[in-house]
Every structure is written in C-alpha cells, then in structure tokens.
Amino acid sequence: MLTFAGVVRLKALVNATMVGFIAGDVRREEGVGWITTLGVLPEYRRRGIGTALLHACEAQMPVERVRLSVRRSNDEAIALYLRQGYHHNGIWPAYYLDGEDALVLEKWLR
C-alpha cells in the first residue's frame, strides 16, 4: 500500500525522527477515500499527532467521504475517530486473522 500510485502518504516527524504515519487510498470512481493505516508511536500518543495526520490526509483526498476500518477492541482509536466526525457504517465479521471484527467508520467531508 505504501508504494501504490495515487495513495496519500504522510509522516509526522519530531526532531527528524518519524513518530507517526498515515496512508489514504483515493478511489475516485467510487467517490470515497480509505484510510488504510494510521499509527503513532506509543510514547507520542495523546499529543494531537494522530488527529493532525488524519486531518492532513483528509484534506489531500479529493473525495466527498472517507472510510476506515478499526479493530472492535481498539477503544482509543475508535474514540479518536468518533471525535473527528466519523460514524459507524458497518461491521466486517472476523476480519482480522485472530477472528476479531472490524468496525467500518465513515465521515462525509463535503
């Protein structure tokens, strides 16, 4: 995913060290973008880095809505997405290799 053409890829740096990253897959024909990955090093969380990466990625996606999937058990990430205007759109049962469900969240940008 990180090498595909047309994918928005951003990183967060602190003192020239990468502490976070995000990738967004723009699917113009569907009118939707997918946040495919968002990560922030544990020691840099709760500083607004994930929020800043999310907003920057959304701003570079020329679509009306953005979706993402997240582990049902990832309460911290789910809270972040809900605070940023995402809402529940569906469930992918047993999506992860360990059998855990993925929640599908969506946000209308325009």
A tleap script that builds the chain and sets N, CA, C and O, in Angstrom:
source leaprc.protein.ff14SB
mol = sequence {
  NMET LEU THR PHE ALA GLY VAL VAL ARG LEU
  LYS ALA LEU VAL ASN ALA THR MET VAL GLY
  PHE ILE ALA GLY ASP VAL ARG ARG GLU GLU
  GLY VAL GLY TRP ILE THR THR LEU GLY VAL
  LEU PRO GLU TYR ARG ARG ARG GLY ILE GLY
  THR ALA LEU LEU HIE ALA CYS GLU ALA GLN
  MET PRO VAL GLU ARG VAL ARG LEU SER VAL
  ARG ARG SER ASN ASP GLU ALA ILE ALA LEU
  TYR LEU ARG GLN GLY TYR HIE HIE ASN GLY
  ILE TRP PRO ALA TYR TYR LEU ASP GLY GLU
  ASP ALA LEU VAL LEU GLU LYS TRP LEU CARG
}
set mol.1.N position { 0.818 -1.190 0.000 }
set mol.1.CA position { 0.000 0.000 0.000 }
set mol.1.C position { 0.863 1.256 0.000 }
set mol.1.O position { 0.525 2.244 -0.651 }
set mol.2.N position { 1.955 1.221 0.713 }
set mol.2.CA position { 2.776 2.422 0.840 }
set mol.2.C position { 3.521 2.775 -0.436 }
set mol.2.O position { 4.124 3.846 -0.515 }
set mol.3.N position { 3.496 1.900 -1.438 }
set mol.3.CA position { 4.186 2.215 -2.695 }
set mol.3.C position { 3.234 2.386 -3.873 }
set mol.3.O position { 3.685 2.694 -4.976 }
set mol.4.N position { 1.938 2.197 -3.672 }
set mol.4.CA position { 0.975 2.317 -4.766 }
set mol.4.C position { 0.841 3.766 -5.214 }
set mol.4.O position { 0.891 4.686 -4.397 }
set mol.5.N position { 0.671 3.960 -6.512 }
set mol.5.CA position { 0.435 5.299 -7.050 }
set mol.5.C position { -0.939 5.788 -6.602 }
set mol.5.O position { -1.861 4.989 -6.435 }
set mol.6.N position { -1.074 7.088 -6.410 }
set mol.6.CA position { -2.349 7.679 -6.042 }
set mol.6.C position { -2.703 7.571 -4.581 }
set mol.6.O position { -3.800 7.963 -4.184 }
set mol.7.N position { -1.805 7.049 -3.768 }
set mol.7.CA position { -2.053 6.917 -2.337 }
set mol.7.C position { -1.441 8.117 -1.623 }
set mol.7.O position { -0.289 8.475 -1.866 }
set mol.8.N position { -2.218 8.731 -0.744 }
set mol.8.CA position { -1.712 9.824 0.085 }
set mol.8.C position { -0.892 9.195 1.204 }
set mol.8.O position { -1.398 8.352 1.945 }
set mol.9.N position { 0.353 9.590 1.331 }
set mol.9.CA position { 1.240 9.066 2.365 }
set mol.9.C position { 1.870 10.239 3.094 }
set mol.9.O position { 2.514 11.087 2.478 }
set mol.10.N position { 1.685 10.286 4.391 }
set mol.10.CA position { 2.220 11.376 5.195 }
set mol.10.C position { 2.900 10.806 6.433 }
set mol.10.O position { 2.539 9.733 6.917 }
set mol.11.N position { 3.877 11.528 6.930 }
set mol.11.CA position { 4.528 11.099 8.169 }
set mol.11.C position { 4.671 12.291 9.095 }
set mol.11.O position { 4.731 13.440 8.658 }
set mol.12.N position { 4.725 11.994 10.379 }
set mol.12.CA position { 4.934 13.010 11.403 }
set mol.12.C position { 6.348 12.851 11.938 }
set mol.12.O position { 6.773 11.753 12.296 }
set mol.13.N position { 7.063 13.956 11.985 }
set mol.13.CA position { 8.438 13.945 12.464 }
set mol.13.C position { 8.571 14.791 13.724 }
set mol.13.O position { 7.959 15.852 13.845 }
set mol.14.N position { 9.376 14.306 14.655 }
set mol.14.CA position { 9.772 15.076 15.832 }
set mol.14.C position { 11.287 14.987 15.892 }
set mol.14.O position { 11.852 13.906 16.060 }
set mol.15.N position { 11.941 16.141 15.753 }
set mol.15.CA position { 13.412 16.166 15.738 }
set mol.15.C position { 13.991 15.175 14.735 }
set mol.15.O position { 14.915 14.425 15.050 }
set mol.16.N position { 13.441 15.179 13.534 }
set mol.16.CA position { 13.888 14.344 12.414 }
set mol.16.C position { 13.644 12.848 12.630 }
set mol.16.O position { 14.174 12.026 11.883 }
set mol.17.N position { 12.857 12.491 13.632 }
set mol.17.CA position { 12.505 11.098 13.874 }
set mol.17.C position { 11.037 10.902 13.527 }
set mol.17.O position { 10.177 11.659 13.980 }
set mol.18.N position { 10.752 9.877 12.718 }
set mol.18.CA position { 9.368 9.595 12.377 }
set mol.18.C position { 8.654 8.995 13.582 }
set mol.18.O position { 9.065 7.964 14.115 }
set mol.19.N position { 7.570 9.660 14.005 }
set mol.19.CA position { 6.816 9.201 15.166 }
set mol.19.C position { 5.395 8.780 14.793 }
set mol.19.O position { 4.670 8.230 15.622 }
set mol.20.N position { 4.998 9.042 13.542 }
set mol.20.CA position { 3.665 8.661 13.106 }
set mol.20.C position { 3.562 8.665 11.599 }
set mol.20.O position { 4.384 9.270 10.910 }
set mol.21.N position { 2.545 7.983 11.085 }
set mol.21.CA position { 2.338 7.913 9.640 }
set mol.21.C position { 0.878 7.630 9.350 }
set mol.21.O position { 0.136 7.145 10.204 }
set mol.22.N position { 0.481 7.944 8.122 }
set mol.22.CA position { -0.875 7.657 7.658 }
set mol.22.C position { -0.821 7.411 6.158 }
set mol.22.O position { 0.029 7.963 5.460 }
set mol.23.N position { -1.726 6.583 5.671 }
set mol.23.CA position { -1.880 6.367 4.228 }
set mol.23.C position { -3.365 6.364 3.909 }
set mol.23.O position { -4.174 5.792 4.640 }
set mol.24.N position { -3.706 7.014 2.804 }
set mol.24.CA position { -5.087 7.067 2.344 }
set mol.24.C position { -5.182 6.701 0.883 }
set mol.24.O position { -4.474 7.264 0.049 }
set mol.25.N position { -6.047 5.765 0.570 }
set mol.25.CA position { -6.249 5.264 -0.789 }
set mol.25.C position { -7.445 5.992 -1.408 }
set mol.25.O position { -8.580 5.822 -0.962 }
set mol.26.N position { -7.188 6.794 -2.426 }
set mol.26.CA position { -8.245 7.554 -3.092 }
set mol.26.C position { -8.868 6.690 -4.178 }
set mol.26.O position { -8.181 6.229 -5.089 }
set mol.27.N position { -10.158 6.479 -4.075 }
set mol.27.CA position { -10.901 5.693 -5.074 }
set mol.27.C position { -11.924 6.621 -5.725 }
set mol.27.O position { -13.108 6.606 -5.389 }
set mol.28.N position { -11.438 7.419 -6.658 }
set mol.28.CA position { -12.267 8.447 -7.297 }
set mol.28.C position { -13.527 7.877 -7.938 }
set mol.28.O position { -14.599 8.474 -7.838 }
set mol.29.N position { -13.404 6.728 -8.593 }
set mol.29.CA position { -14.558 6.151 -9.277 }
set mol.29.C position { -15.675 5.779 -8.306 }
set mol.29.O position { -16.840 5.707 -8.696 }
set mol.30.N position { -15.324 5.545 -7.043 }
set mol.30.CA position { -16.314 5.229 -6.013 }
set mol.30.C position { -16.698 6.478 -5.216 }
set mol.30.O position { -17.666 6.455 -4.456 }
set mol.31.N position { -15.948 7.560 -5.385 }
set mol.31.CA position { -16.197 8.780 -4.634 }
set mol.31.C position { -15.859 8.670 -3.161 }
set mol.31.O position { -16.423 9.375 -2.324 }
set mol.32.N position { -14.929 7.776 -2.855 }
set mol.32.CA position { -14.577 7.530 -1.459 }
set mol.32.C position { -13.063 7.360 -1.325 }
set mol.32.O position { -12.391 6.875 -2.235 }
set mol.33.N position { -12.561 7.763 -0.191 }
set mol.33.CA position { -11.172 7.501 0.162 }
set mol.33.C position { -11.146 6.568 1.362 }
set mol.33.O position { -12.037 6.615 2.210 }
set mol.34.N position { -10.141 5.732 1.433 }
set mol.34.CA position { -9.989 4.809 2.562 }
set mol.34.C position { -8.710 5.144 3.316 }
set mol.34.O position { -7.631 5.171 2.725 }
set mol.35.N position { -8.822 5.396 4.597 }
set mol.35.CA position { -7.639 5.489 5.451 }
set mol.35.C position { -7.214 4.045 5.674 }
set mol.35.O position { -7.906 3.279 6.345 }
set mol.36.N position { -6.084 3.687 5.110 }
set mol.36.CA position { -5.659 2.291 5.172 }
set mol.36.C position { -4.789 1.994 6.376 }
set mol.36.O position { -4.737 0.857 6.846 }
set mol.37.N position { -4.104 3.012 6.878 }
set mol.37.CA position { -3.291 2.816 8.074 }
set mol.37.C position { -3.030 4.158 8.731 }
set mol.37.O position { -2.861 5.173 8.056 }
set mol.38.N position { -3.000 4.151 10.037 }
set mol.38.CA position { -2.644 5.318 10.841 }
set mol.38.C position { -1.961 4.785 12.084 }
set mol.38.O position { -2.515 3.953 12.803 }
set mol.39.N position { -0.769 5.263 12.330 }
set mol.39.CA position { -0.034 4.809 13.509 }
set mol.39.C position { 0.784 5.925 14.117 }
set mol.39.O position { 1.353 6.756 13.408 }
set mol.40.N position { 0.836 5.936 15.436 }
set mol.40.CA position { 1.664 6.874 16.187 }
set mol.40.C position { 2.380 6.064 17.265 }
set mol.40.O position { 1.761 5.249 17.949 }
set mol.41.N position { 3.681 6.289 17.414 }
set mol.41.CA position { 4.431 5.584 18.444 }
set mol.41.C position { 3.781 5.808 19.812 }
set mol.41.O position { 3.345 6.919 20.111 }
set mol.42.N position { 3.713 4.770 20.640 }
set mol.42.CA position { 3.023 4.888 21.932 }
set mol.42.C position { 3.471 6.080 22.774 }
set mol.42.O position { 2.636 6.741 23.393 }
set mol.43.N position { 4.743 6.361 22.809 }
set mol.43.CA position { 5.237 7.455 23.648 }
set mol.43.C position { 4.887 8.838 23.107 }
set mol.43.O position { 5.119 9.837 23.789 }
set mol.44.N position { 4.333 8.918 21.891 }
set mol.44.CA position { 3.935 10.196 21.290 }
set mol.44.C position { 2.419 10.331 21.149 }
set mol.44.O position { 1.935 11.303 20.570 }
set mol.45.N position { 1.684 9.379 21.664 }
set mol.45.CA position { 0.226 9.438 21.577 }
set mol.45.C position { -0.336 10.467 22.555 }
set mol.45.O position { 0.323 10.867 23.515 }
set mol.46.N position { -1.570 10.881 22.282 }
set mol.46.CA position { -2.299 11.856 23.098 }
set mol.46.C position { -1.642 13.237 23.062 }
set mol.46.O position { -1.741 14.006 24.017 }
set mol.47.N position { -0.973 13.540 21.949 }
set mol.47.CA position { -0.363 14.855 21.729 }
set mol.47.C position { -0.949 15.539 20.494 }
set mol.47.O position { -0.478 16.607 20.104 }
set mol.48.N position { -1.962 14.944 19.879 }
set mol.48.CA position { -2.591 15.528 18.705 }
set mol.48.C position { -1.966 15.120 17.386 }
set mol.48.O position { -2.374 15.612 16.333 }
set mol.49.N position { -0.992 14.236 17.419 }
set mol.49.CA position { -0.302 13.827 16.189 }
set mol.49.C position { -1.232 13.018 15.292 }
set mol.49.O position { -1.293 13.264 14.087 }
set mol.50.N position { -1.950 12.065 15.856 }
set mol.50.CA position { -2.883 11.266 15.067 }
set mol.50.C position { -3.979 12.128 14.450 }
set mol.50.O position { -4.345 11.942 13.289 }
set mol.51.N position { -4.496 13.066 15.227 }
set mol.51.CA position { -5.527 13.979 14.717 }
set mol.51.C position { -4.982 14.826 13.576 }
set mol.51.O position { -5.643 14.995 12.552 }
set mol.52.N position { -3.775 15.357 13.752 }
set mol.52.CA position { -3.165 16.181 12.701 }
set mol.52.C position { -2.929 15.376 11.430 }
set mol.52.O position { -3.171 15.872 10.329 }
set mol.53.N position { -2.461 14.145 11.569 }
set mol.53.CA position { -2.247 13.292 10.402 }
set mol.53.C position { -3.574 12.994 9.706 }
set mol.53.O position { -3.660 13.039 8.478 }
set mol.54.N position { -4.599 12.693 10.487 }
set mol.54.CA position { -5.909 12.390 9.923 }
set mol.54.C position { -6.450 13.579 9.136 }
set mol.54.O position { -6.923 13.409 8.012 }
set mol.55.N position { -6.388 14.782 9.711 }
set mol.55.CA position { -6.884 15.977 9.030 }
set mol.55.C position { -6.085 16.271 7.759 }
set mol.55.O position { -6.659 16.628 6.730 }
set mol.56.N position { -4.771 16.122 7.832 }
set mol.56.CA position { -3.927 16.391 6.664 }
set mol.56.C position { -4.222 15.412 5.536 }
set mol.56.O position { -4.257 15.801 4.368 }
set mol.57.N position { -4.434 14.156 5.876 }
set mol.57.CA position { -4.740 13.146 4.859 }
set mol.57.C position { -6.107 13.415 4.239 }
set mol.57.O position { -6.254 13.365 3.018 }
set mol.58.N position { -7.105 13.699 5.069 }
set mol.58.CA position { -8.441 14.010 4.561 }
set mol.58.C position { -8.398 15.199 3.598 }
set mol.58.O position { -9.073 15.199 2.569 }
set mol.59.N position { -7.596 16.211 3.945 }
set mol.59.CA position { -7.505 17.422 3.119 }
set mol.59.C position { -6.916 17.137 1.735 }
set mol.59.O position { -7.189 17.868 0.783 }
set mol.60.N position { -6.122 16.090 1.622 }
set mol.60.CA position { -5.489 15.757 0.342 }
set mol.60.C position { -6.280 14.733 -0.471 }
set mol.60.O position { -5.866 14.342 -1.563 }
set mol.61.N position { -7.400 14.311 0.059 }
set mol.61.CA position { -8.209 13.313 -0.642 }
set mol.61.C position { -9.362 14.029 -1.342 }
set mol.61.O position { -10.260 14.543 -0.673 }
set mol.62.N position { -9.353 14.073 -2.673 }
set mol.62.CA position { -10.386 14.806 -3.419 }
set mol.62.C position { -11.681 13.997 -3.577 }
set mol.62.O position { -12.123 13.716 -4.691 }
set mol.63.N position { -12.269 13.635 -2.449 }
set mol.63.CA position { -13.487 12.826 -2.438 }
set mol.63.C position { -14.465 13.434 -1.436 }
set mol.63.O position { -14.097 14.286 -0.628 }
set mol.64.N position { -15.713 12.982 -1.503 }
set mol.64.CA position { -16.735 13.500 -0.599 }
set mol.64.C position { -16.775 12.801 0.751 }
set mol.64.O position { -17.217 13.377 1.746 }
set mol.65.N position { -16.311 11.556 0.779 }
set mol.65.CA position { -16.368 10.828 2.042 }
set mol.65.C position { -15.143 9.943 2.198 }
set mol.65.O position { -14.498 9.549 1.226 }
set mol.66.N position { -14.849 9.648 3.449 }
set mol.66.CA position { -13.689 8.829 3.801 }
set mol.66.C position { -14.164 7.714 4.726 }
set mol.66.O position { -15.000 7.922 5.605 }
set mol.67.N position { -13.617 6.545 4.507 }
set mol.67.CA position { -13.919 5.388 5.350 }
set mol.67.C position { -12.628 4.816 5.916 }
set mol.67.O position { -11.533 5.082 5.421 }
set mol.68.N position { -12.788 4.029 6.960 }
set mol.68.CA position { -11.661 3.303 7.542 }
set mol.68.C position { -12.201 2.116 8.302 }
set mol.68.O position { -13.388 2.052 8.620 }
set mol.69.N position { -11.328 1.184 8.587 }
set mol.69.CA position { -11.709 0.053 9.435 }
set mol.69.C position { -10.787 0.047 10.646 }
set mol.69.O position { -9.627 0.453 10.577 }
set mol.70.N position { -11.339 -0.425 11.753 }
set mol.70.CA position { -10.589 -0.435 13.011 }
set mol.70.C position { -11.036 -1.644 13.822 }
set mol.70.O position { -12.202 -2.036 13.778 }
set mol.71.N position { -10.109 -2.226 14.556 }
set mol.71.CA position { -10.453 -3.356 15.426 }
set mol.71.C position { -11.531 -2.944 16.422 }
set mol.71.O position { -11.476 -1.860 17.003 }
set mol.72.N position { -12.487 -3.805 16.604 }
set mol.72.CA position { -13.573 -3.531 17.552 }
set mol.72.C position { -13.023 -3.240 18.958 }
set mol.72.O position { -13.629 -2.476 19.710 }
set mol.73.N position { -11.899 -3.834 19.311 }
set mol.73.CA position { -11.325 -3.679 20.657 }
set mol.73.C position { -10.438 -2.443 20.808 }
set mol.73.O position { -9.973 -2.155 21.911 }
set mol.74.N position { -10.198 -1.716 19.730 }
set mol.74.CA position { -9.278 -0.572 19.791 }
set mol.74.C position { -10.030 0.685 20.232 }
set mol.74.O position { -10.291 1.583 19.431 }
set mol.75.N position { -10.370 0.730 21.512 }
set mol.75.CA position { -11.175 1.810 22.057 }
set mol.75.C position { -10.535 3.186 21.861 }
set mol.75.O position { -11.232 4.157 21.567 }
set mol.76.N position { -9.233 3.272 22.020 }
set mol.76.CA position { -8.546 4.554 21.879 }
set mol.76.C position { -8.681 5.105 20.457 }
set mol.76.O position { -8.972 6.287 20.272 }
set mol.77.N position { -8.470 4.258 19.470 }
set mol.77.CA position { -8.597 4.701 18.076 }
set mol.77.C position { -10.046 5.029 17.735 }
set mol.77.O position { -10.315 6.023 17.061 }
set mol.78.N position { -10.971 4.207 18.192 }
set mol.78.CA position { -12.386 4.459 17.913 }
set mol.78.C position { -12.797 5.808 18.493 }
set mol.78.O position { -13.500 6.576 17.836 }
set mol.79.N position { -12.367 6.102 19.712 }
set mol.79.CA position { -12.695 7.395 20.334 }
set mol.79.C position { -12.132 8.551 19.510 }
set mol.79.O position { -12.804 9.566 19.323 }
set mol.80.N position { -10.903 8.400 19.018 }
set mol.80.CA position { -10.294 9.437 18.170 }
set mol.80.C position { -11.152 9.673 16.934 }
set mol.80.O position { -11.477 10.816 16.614 }
set mol.81.N position { -11.520 8.610 16.241 }
set mol.81.CA position { -12.284 8.751 15.001 }
set mol.81.C position { -13.665 9.360 15.260 }
set mol.81.O position { -14.119 10.208 14.491 }
set mol.82.N position { -14.328 8.940 16.326 }
set mol.82.CA position { -15.645 9.499 16.634 }
set mol.82.C position { -15.539 10.995 16.955 }
set mol.82.O position { -16.392 11.779 16.541 }
set mol.83.N position { -14.493 11.390 17.693 }
set mol.83.CA position { -14.275 12.820 17.990 }
set mol.83.C position { -14.056 13.633 16.718 }
set mol.83.O position { -14.365 14.824 16.681 }
set mol.84.N position { -13.526 12.997 15.680 }
set mol.84.CA position { -13.228 13.699 14.424 }
set mol.84.C position { -14.370 13.624 13.421 }
set mol.84.O position { -14.194 13.992 12.260 }
set mol.85.N position { -15.524 13.158 13.845 }
set mol.85.CA position { -16.707 13.196 12.988 }
set mol.85.C position { -17.034 11.923 12.243 }
set mol.85.O position { -17.953 11.912 11.424 }
set mol.86.N position { -16.311 10.852 12.502 }
set mol.86.CA position { -16.636 9.568 11.865 }
set mol.86.C position { -17.818 8.942 12.583 }
set mol.86.O position { -18.034 9.179 13.771 }
set mol.87.N position { -18.580 8.139 11.851 }
set mol.87.CA position { -19.697 7.416 12.447 }
set mol.87.C position { -19.680 5.971 11.951 }
set mol.87.O position { -19.059 5.651 10.937 }
set mol.88.N position { -20.372 5.115 12.685 }
set mol.88.CA position { -20.410 3.693 12.333 }
set mol.88.C position { -21.136 3.495 11.011 }
set mol.88.O position { -22.211 4.048 10.779 }
set mol.89.N position { -20.515 2.688 10.147 }
set mol.89.CA position { -21.087 2.416 8.829 }
set mol.89.C position { -21.342 0.929 8.617 }
set mol.89.O position { -22.141 0.550 7.761 }
set mol.90.N position { -20.667 0.089 9.389 }
set mol.90.CA position { -20.856 -1.350 9.215 }
set mol.90.C position { -19.862 -2.138 10.032 }
set mol.90.O position { -19.045 -1.576 10.761 }
set mol.91.N position { -19.943 -3.453 9.900 }
set mol.91.CA position { -19.035 -4.378 10.586 }
set mol.91.C position { -18.564 -5.410 9.581 }
set mol.91.O position { -19.352 -5.932 8.792 }
set mol.92.N position { -17.273 -5.701 9.616 }
set mol.92.CA position { -16.726 -6.820 8.848 }
set mol.92.C position { -16.435 -7.932 9.853 }
set mol.92.O position { -15.429 -7.877 10.561 }
set mol.93.N position { -17.301 -8.937 9.922 }
set mol.93.CA position { -17.112 -10.009 10.906 }
set mol.93.C position { -15.814 -10.781 10.662 }
set mol.93.O position { -15.454 -11.081 9.524 }
set mol.94.N position { -15.128 -11.091 11.751 }
set mol.94.CA position { -13.900 -11.914 11.716 }
set mol.94.C position { -12.908 -11.423 10.668 }
set mol.94.O position { -12.284 -12.230 9.978 }
set mol.95.N position { -12.760 -10.122 10.545 }
set mol.95.CA position { -11.898 -9.531 9.521 }
set mol.95.C position { -10.414 -9.805 9.776 }
set mol.95.O position { -9.660 -10.070 8.840 }
set mol.96.N position { -10.004 -9.742 11.020 }
set mol.96.CA position { -8.588 -9.916 11.355 }
set mol.96.C position { -8.242 -11.396 11.519 }
set mol.96.O position { -9.114 -12.218 11.802 }
set mol.97.N position { -6.979 -11.722 11.341 }
set mol.97.CA position { -6.543 -13.119 11.378 }
set mol.97.C position { -6.911 -13.825 12.680 }
set mol.97.O position { -7.144 -15.033 12.687 }
set mol.98.N position { -6.963 -13.082 13.766 }
set mol.98.CA position { -7.311 -13.691 15.049 }
set mol.98.C position { -8.821 -13.824 15.236 }
set mol.98.O position { -9.275 -14.261 16.294 }
set mol.99.N position { -9.611 -13.449 14.209 }
set mol.99.CA position { -11.053 -13.595 14.256 }
set mol.99.C position { -11.804 -12.376 14.760 }
set mol.99.O position { -13.035 -12.377 14.790 }
set mol.100.N position { -11.083 -11.335 15.155 }
set mol.100.CA position { -11.753 -10.131 15.659 }
set mol.100.C position { -12.445 -9.381 14.524 }
set mol.100.O position { -11.950 -9.328 13.398 }
set mol.101.N position { -13.600 -8.803 14.849 }
set mol.101.CA position { -14.343 -7.997 13.885 }
set mol.101.C position { -13.656 -6.654 13.655 }
set mol.101.O position { -12.931 -6.147 14.511 }
set mol.102.N position { -13.906 -6.095 12.472 }
set mol.102.CA position { -13.504 -4.721 12.165 }
set mol.102.C position { -14.760 -3.872 12.114 }
set mol.102.O position { -15.761 -4.268 11.516 }
set mol.103.N position { -14.708 -2.709 12.737 }
set mol.103.CA position { -15.774 -1.717 12.568 }
set mol.103.C position { -15.418 -0.864 11.380 }
set mol.103.O position { -14.263 -0.466 11.230 }
set mol.104.N position { -16.383 -0.575 10.532 }
set mol.104.CA position { -16.189 0.335 9.403 }
set mol.104.C position { -16.791 1.666 9.824 }
set mol.104.O position { -17.959 1.741 10.204 }
set mol.105.N position { -15.982 2.710 9.752 }
set mol.105.CA position { -16.400 4.057 10.112 }
set mol.105.C position { -16.340 4.925 8.865 }
set mol.105.O position { -15.553 4.661 7.956 }
set mol.106.N position { -17.174 5.963 8.822 }
set mol.106.CA position { -17.247 6.827 7.644 }
set mol.106.C position { -17.422 8.284 8.085 }
set mol.106.O position { -18.011 8.573 9.127 }
set mol.107.N position { -16.896 9.177 7.268 }
set mol.107.CA position { -17.044 10.620 7.512 }
set mol.107.C position { -17.285 11.304 6.181 }
set mol.107.O position { -16.576 11.054 5.206 }
set mol.108.N position { -18.294 12.171 6.145 }
set mol.108.CA position { -18.544 12.996 4.965 }
set mol.108.C position { -17.704 14.252 5.088 }
set mol.108.O position { -17.783 14.957 6.094 }
set mol.109.N position { -16.903 14.540 4.078 }
set mol.109.CA position { -16.018 15.699 4.094 }
set mol.109.C position { -16.671 16.938 3.503 }
set mol.109.O position { -16.425 18.055 3.958 }
set mol.110.N position { -17.504 16.736 2.490 }
set mol.110.CA position { -18.101 17.872 1.760 }
set mol.110.C position { -19.589 17.731 1.680 }
set mol.110.O position { -20.260 18.588 1.105 }
savepdb mol mol.pdb
quit
